[in-house]
């Protein structure tokens, strides 16, 4: 080997050593989530964990205690109060201040209200916010199998943004060439919302919309039985995996958070988290069907998706990288207006 080539190899080797010395893998924390020997382990590295913790801190805000004593209600004092009218005047006002800080910290009250005429219906954001308030109360009242006693508030999804960062619209797949490749059925195109995999790029329309498809990938019979349709196609399997990857990314966990590695289909051998996730997969399509999709006519064109549909929610909308939003810290005691409708 000639001298110039040796010099180049030596330079490359030196550069590699220098680069290696400048980088150190972060410490990793491992938590055993299942019985030993099953490979059910959750791992987090310190750098990722620190970033998630910073993104899941509840900002300081003055709590708004419930006032159920005698006195006028908000609907009796303020004009055109259609939601939260069951609150006292003090609690209603405090709750509105909190909503402003969570959803429109820069725009203030005028994001939903016309300045000088708060009763006006001119702004579409007011109609949308009403439905979101009703949805929040519905979740905390009727979906405790998923949200538990922690519950949700406007902050859970919005995090200081007018529009939550993680929403989805229906899609017809990425642009493709003409001819035989004109229709790829959303396959073989890497999509960030499903972990940058090349599986189904829009599992949400299939599994999280008003009529969700059944999540089934494994037949119950080893061989076909006459008259029994128990076979799922390879494409059905891949579509389900696409949704599962989205859930894994959204919650910052791997498959073993909900499944036993030696028996993925067995409910008896699965952690309790699987049942919690099942209830979530019932809740999200219902929320989209009842609250989100019907708002399509209310939105201006610039708020709709490329196919003209309203924004909708997925697992990531609330979770945003952690298995429990805000690591399970509840805000309902400080903001009890979201617990549900109270008796008059």
ZIFENRA-V811023 format. One record per run of one state. SS is the DSSP state (helix for helix, strand for strand, loop for the rest). FROM is the first residue (numbers start at 1). LEN is the number of residues. Records with the same first field share a line. If there is no record, write none. Layout:
SS=FROM-LEN ; FROM-LEN
This chain:
loop=1-2 ; 23-5 ; 33-8 ; 56-8 ; 65-8 ; 78-10 ; 104-4 ; 112-2 ; 115-2 ; 118-6 ; 143-1 ; 148-6 ; 159-9 ; 169-10 ; 182-9 ; 195-2 ; 198-5 ; 208-17 ; 226-2 ; 229-5 ; 252-3 ; 258-2 ; 261-2 ; 264-9 ; 299-2 ; 304-8 ; 313-2 ; 320-5 ; 329-6 ; 340-5
helix=3-20 ; 46-10 ; 74-4 ; 89-15 ; 108-4 ; 124-19 ; 144-4 ; 154-5 ; 179-3 ; 192-3 ; 203-5 ; 234-18 ; 255-3 ; 273-26 ; 301-3 ; 315-5 ; 325-4 ; 336-4
strand=28-5 ; 41-5 ; 64-1 ; 73-1 ; 88-1 ; 114-1 ; 117-1 ; 168-1 ; 191-1 ; 197-1 ; 225-1 ; 228-1 ; 260-1 ; 263-1 ; 312-1 ; 335-1
